[in-house]
Amino acid sequence: MTQTPHHAADLGFGSYRVGMSDPEHEKALKMALEKGIVCIDTSSNYGDGKSEELIGRVLSTRSAPLRLVTKVGYVQGQLLEQLKAMEAMSDEPPDIVKLGDSLWHCIHPEFLELVVEASMQRLFPAGRPSVGSQLVVLLHNPEYFLQHAQQQGTDLATARHFLYHRLRMAFGWLESEARRGRISSYGVSSNTFASPPEAYDFVSLEECVRAAHDAIDGRHHFGVAQMPMNLIEHFPATVLNQDGGRCTTLERAQELGIKVMINRPLNAIVDRDLIRLVSHPMPPHIVHPSDVERRIHELEVVEHDLANALLAESGGGNDERQRELVGEAYRVAGSLCQAWSSFQGLIHWRDVRRQYLDPRLEAAGMLSERSERMTDHLAYISDVVRVLDDLDVLYARDENASLEELRQSMTSIFALDPETPLQHVALHALRCTAGVSTVLVGMRRLEYVDDVLHVLDLPEALYDRATWNRAADELRRLSEEPS
């Protein structure tokens, strides 16, 4: 590892799962901006436009300059319905890639004019960004064209020819917007920038830059590339796919003067499985699985008793609708009796809790507000919450254990304190990697913002291809060890 200090990459607010429905998202964004985050990344399709709306609402009350990045290309939700209506009237934009009934994709100038204007209205409800702010527009995953072409049996040379032709057309329109001063720069966000060059859906950074140059025959505003990278998907720093295999995507970006934004720094996708690169904090008390199981069965008896008592009090025993409402609300422990230990990891468990169990508890609380046994209902709800929290601890503990060897290996390779949490190792490694300009992190919760900002306290370093090759070698060693 080279020890020469350098300016580490910025941290950016990633807003993939940010929207208007959760008040904490707005609080988290405001906190991030107050703490010095100066880059926000979004997309026209995040939350069907609600992510951009929330950002616009927050920014309308602020005047400090920042860098705002939005992405266009996906056709989903309301936009998809709009284009389907246009299609019915033979008025849809050309060059639509129809990947399925619920997902289309397009980067044709006519489409870009429509969607970029809509994004600007959401992001800048007052009509314009604050003085000194930058707006960057990226084409969102243009490799969908290649994936569709492969499904259609198109030969690779023909597919790539048409991809870069489509990009030249799009860049021509984006260049006109940059020269008008409506956007500061543009670029591409692709999940396949770091793929091997022989991969059918590989998008080449240097070919994108060449397409931008050819689109206007000279100086252009193509200046940003966005791609996934993390401790496991290290390919932008290790795969030699540029300039005939001479260098990596990150190295070529430096040579071409392209700013690289990294997404998914804590979410690794391996064989379609999601691995969260996070060390979860543990409570001071010890949680025993047998104790959790016992409490769940005890609470099943309690909730059955309370449900029957509630129906008796309300006289709803003969009301089928009331029986359904009470039976559904008071069915948290009952639904967990057999399933509590069989969820597919922490993410699956938290999704089930958020989508099914927490709403049931909320409904139970409302149904019991006028009950003669209100104290018993509140005690039941409190006991259930504690069980759910302890289940969270059990799954988080298992996830920590499964990633502990990786965490120890990476703290050594990146010369960090052996006790550094895995998420801090992951973010620090990317921030200090040559060629990376911004690391985008999902910060939709206040605790996420607070945790991420601790990374700024780590000592700056400089990591290059050699460092990441060592990390890749260590990953191979770990994957080959018997479990």
N, C-alpha and C positions, 0 to 999 in steps of 0.2 A: 504493500500500500504506500502510495506517495503521501508524505506528511505535509506537503506544502498547503497552507491555508488558502482558501479561496472563498468567493462569495457564494454561499449555498443558495439553492433554489428557493423561491417563494412557496408558501403554502396557500392554496386556494380553496374557496368554499365550494364544494361540489354539491349540486342541488338535484341530483337524480330523483330522490324520494321526498323532495320538499314540495309542499303545496299549501293551499289556503285552509284546509280542513283542521289542521292541528295548530293551535296558537303557539306551541313551543317552537315550531319551525321559524316563525317570525322573530321570536325572542333570541333564538340561537344565531340567526343571521345578524341581528343587531349587535349581539355580543361579539361575534367574530369581527365585525367591522370596527367596533369600539376598541378591540384588542389589537388592531393593526393589520388584519387581513385586507388586502387590497385587490384581490382577484376573485371574481364569482363566475362559475361555469354553470350553464344551463342548456336547455334545448327546447325547440318549439314543441316537441312531443312529450316532454316531461310533465306528467300530471295533466295531459291534454291542454297544455298552455297555462295551467295554474301555477307552475313553478315560476314562469316568467311574470305572471301577475303579482305574485307575492314579492318577488324581487323589485318589481316596479313600484309597488306600494312603499316598500322600505326605502328605496332610493329617492323617492319623491320628497322625502323629508330631510335629505342629506345633500350637502354641497361638496364634500371632499371628493377629489378625483380618484378614480379606480379603473381597473381593467375588467371589462365585462365581456364574456365569451358566450355566444349562443350558437347552436348547431341546427342545421336544417337538412331535410332529405326524407325523413320518415313521414308517411301519410297514415295517420291513425286517428281514432276517436272522431271528434267533430269535423276535423279536416277531411277525413276519409269519407264521411257522409256527404260533405260538401262536394267533393270531387266525383262521388258516385252520382250525385244529382246533376252535376255538369256533364258527366258521361251520358246520362240518359237524354240530355239535350244536345248531344254531339258537340260539347264545348269543353271537354277536359284538356288540360295541358298535354302536349305530346311526350313520348318517351317515358311513360309510366312503367315501372317494373312491378308487376303484380305477384308478390310472393305468397299471397294467400288472401282469403276473403277479408281478413281483418288487418292485413298489413300490405301496404303498397310503398313504393319508394320512388323518388323523383328528384333530379337535380337540373332539369331543363330550365332555361332562363325565365320562361313564362311562369313556371311554378315558383321559382325563387322570388320573383317580383311579388307574387301573391303572399308567400309565407313570411318573407323577411319584413314586409310592411306590417303584417299582423304581429310579428314578434316585436317590432319597434313600438307599436302602439301599446303593447302590454308592458314592455320594459320602461318606456318613457311616456307615461300618461300625460305629463306636462308638455310633451312635444319634442324634447331634446335632452341629451345627457348633460350632466354638470360640466362646467369648464374644466378642461384638462383630462377628462375621462376618455377612455378608449373603448370602442366597440369592435370586437372581432367576430366575424361570421365564418363558421367552419361547415364544410359539407360533411354530413353525418353518415359514416360507413358506406361509401360508394362501392365497396366490394360486394354489396348485395347484387349489383348488376352482374358481376362475375359468377356469383353463386347461382343466380337464376340461369345464366347462360350455360353453365355446366349441367344443370338439370335438363336443359333443352338440347344437350348434345353438341353445342357449338365448340369448334376446335379452339384451342387456347390462344393461338396467334390472332384469330379473328376477334375473339372476345376482348382481348387486351387492346387491340386496335380501336374498337368501338368505345371501350372504357375511357381511354385518354382523349378520344374525340369528344365524348360527353363532358369530360372535365375541362377541356379547352373552351367549350361553349359556356359552361358555368363560370369559369374564371373570367371570361370576357365580360359577362354581366357584372360579376363582383368587382372587377377592376373599374368599371364605370361608376359603381357606387363609391368606391374608394376615392376616385378622382373628384367626385362631387362633394366629398367630405362627409358622406353619410356614415361610412364605416372607416375605421383606421387601417385595418388589414383583413386578410382572409386566409383560409387554408383548408386543411382536411383533417378530420378525425377518423381514424381507421383502426380496427382491431387486427388488421393483417399487415401493418407496416413492417413488423419484425418477423414475418413468416419466411421460411426458406424460399428462395427465388423460383423454385420449381413448383411451388404450391399454386394451384389453379387460381385461388382468390387472393394471391399476393398483390398488394398495392405498393409500388415502389416510390419512395419519397423523392428520389432524384428525378424520376419520370414525371411526378406531379409538378415539380419545380420547372422542368423542361416544358411541360404543357402550359404552365402559366406564362413562361417567356414567349412561347410560340403564339399564345392567344392574343398577345398585344404587340408582338415583335419588338420586345425591348424591356425596359425597366418596369417591374410589376410590384404589387403589394402583397404577393403571397409570402407570408411570414411566420405562419404557425402550423405546427403538426401536433396532433394529440393521439396518444396511443396508450394501451394498458402496459403496466410493468409492475412487478413486485418481486419479493424474494424468491418465489417459485417460478413465475413467468418472467425470467430475466432476459428474454430474447433481444430486446432493443440494444442491450449492451454486449451481447455475446454472439449473435448470429451474423455471419459475414454475408450480407445480401446486397451490398451496394458496390457500385463501381467494379463490377465483374468479380465480386468476392474479395475485394481488398479490405473493406471496412464494414463496420456495423451501421445501423440506422442512426444511432446517436452520434457516431463519429462523422458520418456524412452530413448530418444536420448542422454540426458545428462548422464544417467546411463551407456549407451553403448559406450560413447565416440564418438558419431557421430556428425559431424558438420552439422547444419541445415541452408540451404539457403532458404529464403522466396522470392517467386515471386508473382506477381499481388498485391503488397501492396496498390495500388491506384485504382485497378479495381475489384470491387465486382460483382459477377454474382449471381443474385437472380431470380429464375424462368426464366432463360435464358435471362434475361434483364441485361445489363451492367450498373452499377452505378459507375460514376467517383467520387472518394473521393477527390475532389479538390475544394478549394475556388478560384473562378476566380476573378482577379483584375478588378475593375470597373473604367471607365474613369471619369474625373471631371465633364463632361457635362451630363445632363439628356437626355436620349433617350425616346421619346414618340412613342408608336406604331402607333398612328394616323398620326404623322408626317412622319414616315418611309413609311407608305402606300401611302401617298400623293406623296412623292418624287418618289416612284417606278412608279406610274402611269404617272407622268410628264416625267420621263426618258424613258418610253415606247414610248411616242410621239417623243422624241428627237432621239432615236435610229432608229426609223422607217424613220424619215426624213434623217438622216445621211446615212443610208443604201441606200436609193433611190438616194441620191446625189452622193454617191460613185459609184454606178452602172452607173449613167449618165456620170460621168467624165471619167470612164474607157471604156465606150462604151460596157459594159458587160451586158446590159439589155437583149440582145437576146442570151446571152451565158448561157445555163442552168447550167453548172458547176459553173460559176462565181456567178450566182444568189444564188445557194445553199451555196457557201462558205460565201458570204456576209450575207445572211439571217440567217445562223447558228451563225456567229460571233456576229451579232448585234441582239441578242435575249436573253439578260440577264434580263433586266427589264420585258420584255414581259413574260418570263417564270416564273417570280416571282409574277406577278400580283395577281394570285389566290392562289399561293402556299406558299407565304412568311411566313404565320402564322401557317402552318399546318405540319411542319417538326416534327419528333418524337424526339425532344430534341436537345441539343447542338451537340452531336456526329453526329447525322444524318445530321444536317444542315452543319457542317463542312465538312463531307464527300461529300455532294452534291456540296458545294462550290469548294472544291479542285478538284473534278473529272469532273465537268461540267461547272461551271461558270467562274472560274479563267482561264481555257484554252480558253474560248470564248473571254474574255477580251484580252488575249495575242494575239489571232488571229486578233481581231479588231485593235489592235495597229499596227500589221504588215501590214494589208490590207490598213490602212490609211496613211502609211508613205509618199506616193507621192500625197496625196490629196491636192486640193487647199484650203480645209477647215481644214487643219491639226490642227489649234488651237481649232476649235470646237470639233474635235474628241478627242483631249487630255483632254479637259474640260469634255466631256461626260464620258470618262474612269475614270477620277478623281472623278467625282460625283458618279459613280456607285461603285467605291471602298469604298467611304465613306458610302454609303448605306449598302453595304455588311458588313462593319465593325460594323455598328450600329445594323444590324440584329444579328451579333455575340454577341453584348452586350445584346440584349434583351433575347436571349436564355441562355446566361451565367448568367444573372440576375435571370431568372426563376430557373435555376439549383441551384444557390446559395441559393435562398429562400427555395427550397425543402429540402435542406440539412442543413439548419441553426440550427434547433433544435437538430439534430444529432451532429453537430459541438459543440454546447454549452454543450451538455451532456458529450461528450468525453473529452473536455478540463477540465471539473470538475473531471471526474473519473481519468484521468491521471495527475491531479494537474498541469495544464499548464495555462498560461495567458489566460483569457477569449477571447482575440482577436486573438489568434493563428489561422492561416489558417488551414483548414481541412487537407490538404495534409501534413502539418508539424506535426499535431497531429498524423496522421496515421503512418507516418514513424518513429516518435519518439517513439510511443508506441511499435512498433515492434523491434526497435533497443535496447530498454531497457527491453525486455522480456527474462526471463531466458530460456536458451536453444537455442536461435537464434544466429547464428554466422555471417550471412551476409543477408542484405536486398537488393534485386535487384530492381533497378528502371529504367524505360525507360527514357533515357536522350538523345534522338536523336536531340534535339534542344539546342542551346546555352543557351536560357533562362531557359530551363528545368534544365540544369546542375547548373546554378547559383541559381535557386530556391531551388533545392534539398540540396545544400551545406549549406543553412541557418539552416538546421536541426541540423548540428553539433554544433551550438551555444546554443542549448537548454540544460538545466541542466540534467545530467545523473541521472537515477533512476533505480529501479529494480521492474519489474512487474511480477507477477506469476499467477497461476491458479485462485487464489481468486480475483485478480484484473480483469481478463478477465471474470470471472463469473459475476462480477458486471456490466461489459460492456454488457454482454449477457442479463442480466436481464433488463437493460435500453433499449436495442434494442427491447425486447419483449414488454416493456411498450409503446414505441413509435409506434410500429406496431399495437397495440391494440387501440390506441387513435383514435377517429373519425377524419377524415380529413376535 
